[in-house]
């Protein structure tokens, strides 16, 4: 098993094969178990990274987190920046049940943890990074 070692500011310091020792804890360091895949990703990255709520974030993601909620207009305007993605969402909605269609057309806000939002992202095959980028972009529109 691998463990990520972070400081009080969630800065990723290194990966080791055991939990933080008492000496490391006394220095304010924390550890959390991670997968080999995440350990390999950390080894391959040469920029500062942060570990927050089980997610590996770069400095942009850490300092500019994706918003939890955006307005209907904001998310549609963000999707308009990539017509192929907007068309994919529209096609998905066109084949959905009436409640989903009504939600897409009339919801005031879209929340990133809503089951329909999560389900749509899964069906579209979008990465969390792509979704977060759209949410950040959407948040820039008034």
C-alpha positions in Angstrom: 0.0 0.0 0.0 1.1 3.6 -0.7 0.6 6.7 1.4 0.6 10.3 0.3 2.4 12.6 2.8 1.1 16.2 3.0 1.7 19.2 5.2 -0.9 21.3 6.9 -1.6 23.3 3.7 -2.4 20.0 1.8 0.9 20.3 -0.2 1.9 17.0 -1.5 5.4 16.3 -0.2 6.1 12.7 -1.2 4.8 9.1 -1.3 5.9 6.4 1.0 5.1 2.7 1.7 3.8 3.3 5.3 1.6 5.7 7.2 3.1 8.9 8.6 5.4 8.1 11.5 4.9 9.7 14.9 7.9 11.9 14.1 6.3 13.0 10.9 3.0 13.7 12.7 4.8 15.7 15.3 6.1 17.8 12.4 2.5 18.5 11.3 2.5 16.0 8.4 -0.4 13.8 7.5 -0.8 10.6 5.5 -3.6 9.0 3.6 -3.6 5.7 1.7 -3.7 6.1 -2.1 -3.7 3.8 -5.1 -0.6 2.8 -7.1 -2.1 4.8 -10.0 -2.1 8.0 -7.9 1.4 7.3 -6.6 2.6 6.9 -10.2 0.9 10.1 -11.2 2.6 12.0 -8.4 6.0 10.5 -9.4 5.4 11.7 -13.0 4.4 15.3 -12.1 7.1 17.9 -11.7 4.9 20.7 -10.4 3.4 21.5 -6.9 0.4 19.4 -6.2 -2.2 19.4 -3.4 -4.3 16.6 -1.9 -7.8 17.7 -1.0 -10.7 15.4 -0.1 -9.1 12.5 -1.8 -8.3 14.4 -5.0 -4.9 15.3 -6.5 -5.1 19.0 -7.6 -2.7 21.2 -9.4 -2.1 24.8 -8.2 -4.8 26.1 -10.6 -7.4 23.7 -9.3 -6.4 24.3 -5.7 -6.5 28.1 -6.0 -9.5 28.2 -8.3 -11.8 25.3 -7.4 -14.8 24.4 -9.5 -18.0 26.0 -8.2 -20.6 23.8 -6.7 -23.5 25.4 -8.5 -23.9 27.5 -11.7 -27.0 29.0 -13.3 -28.7 27.4 -16.3 -27.6 30.3 -18.5 -24.0 30.0 -17.3 -23.6 26.3 -18.0 -25.2 26.7 -21.4 -23.0 29.6 -22.3 -19.9 27.7 -21.3 -21.0 24.7 -23.4 -21.5 27.1 -26.3 -17.7 27.5 -26.4 -17.5 24.0 -27.8 -20.4 23.3 -30.2 -19.6 19.6 -30.3 -20.0 19.3 -26.5 -23.2 21.4 -26.5 -24.6 19.1 -29.3 -23.7 16.0 -27.3 -25.5 17.3 -24.2 -28.6 18.4 -26.3 -28.7 14.9 -27.9 -28.5 13.3 -24.5 -31.3 15.5 -23.2 -33.5 14.9 -26.3 -33.5 11.2 -25.5 -34.2 11.7 -21.8 -37.4 11.5 -19.8 -39.7 14.6 -19.5 -38.5 15.5 -16.0 -34.9 15.6 -17.2 -35.9 17.7 -20.3 -37.8 20.1 -18.0 -34.8 20.3 -15.7 -32.4 21.2 -18.5 -34.8 23.8 -19.9 -36.1 25.4 -16.7 -33.8 24.7 -13.7 -32.4 27.9 -12.2 -29.1 26.2 -11.1 -27.2 23.1 -11.8 -25.4 21.5 -8.8 -22.4 19.4 -9.4 -23.4 16.7 -7.0 -27.0 16.3 -8.3 -27.7 12.7 -9.5 -28.9 13.8 -13.0 -25.8 16.0 -13.4 -23.5 13.2 -12.4 -25.4 10.7 -14.5 -25.1 12.9 -17.6 -21.4 13.4 -17.1 -21.0 9.6 -16.8 -23.0 8.9 -20.0 -21.1 11.5 -21.9 -17.8 10.0 -20.7 -16.4 13.3 -19.6 -13.5 13.5 -17.1 -13.9 15.3 -13.8 -11.3 17.7 -15.0 -13.4 18.6 -18.1 -16.5 19.1 -16.0 -14.6 21.3 -13.5 -13.2 23.4 -16.4 -16.7 23.9 -17.7 -18.0 24.8 -14.2 -15.1 27.3 -13.8 -15.8 28.8 -17.2 -19.5 29.0 -16.5 -18.8 30.8 -13.3 -17.1 33.6 -15.2 -20.4 34.5 -17.0 -23.0 36.7 -15.4 
